Amino acid sequence: MLKAVEVQKSYGSLKVLKGVNIQVEKGEVVAIVGASGAGKSTLLHILGTLDAPDQGKVYVEGKNLFENEVGDLAKFRNKNIGFVFQFHNLLPEFSALENVMMPGLIAGTDVKTVRNKGLELLHLLGLGDRHDHKPSEMSGGEQQRTAVARALINSPSLVFADEPSGNLDSKNAADLHELFFKLKKDLGHTFVIVTHNIEFANMADRKLEMKDGVIVSN
């Protein structure tokens, strides 16, 4: 499903990625681990088309993503890729359901369809009775599960998560990790997750270790 070939990225004189190769199969949960500064988040952002490589190619289902125009790439990302970050980035003035619906509305899906899908996802994630609550009225774990629902609203083929449990206590982190495996089983999503949580990484289908801008073990 996902393949990166000799991906390189520099910021000024700092070479962050030095020729990364990775392949992810449909339905896998792949964890990327490594010390801070190893290039994990930079790689994730490039795989998710939030940033472009200086050299190398990224393919999703055989299609070279960075051959697309910027506008076409944004449309592809909205419909095919979901993101979960360490900080939930929910809009404080909107309810949980309204936050979840945003990417679907941006994609042009009609309101009723997006609302029903949002309610379905929130129920699946244990938030069915919290859909009308604003982020300030929810716990950290509830906010992050809302962010996961938002990432899934357009039924993306790929979900990228960057330290998704890094801001949660141990119980909420464990619950979130279990949720990813449930979603893989129930909905068939493919996950690529950057994490410092070794226990979670060891639960993944594969664990890739990065060091100094390259993958050193898989």
Secondary structure, 3 states (H helix, E strand, C coil): CEEEEEEEEEECCEEEEEEEEEEECCCCEEEEECCCCCCHHHHHHHHCCCCCCCEEEEEECCEEHHHCCHHHHHHHHHHHEEEEECCCCCCCCCCHHHHHHHHHHHCCCCHHHHHHHHHHHHHHCCCHHHCCCCHHHCCHHHHHHHHHHHHHCCCCCEEEEECCCCCCCHHHHHHHHHHHHHHHHHHCCEEEEECCCHHHHHHCCEEEEEECCEEEEC
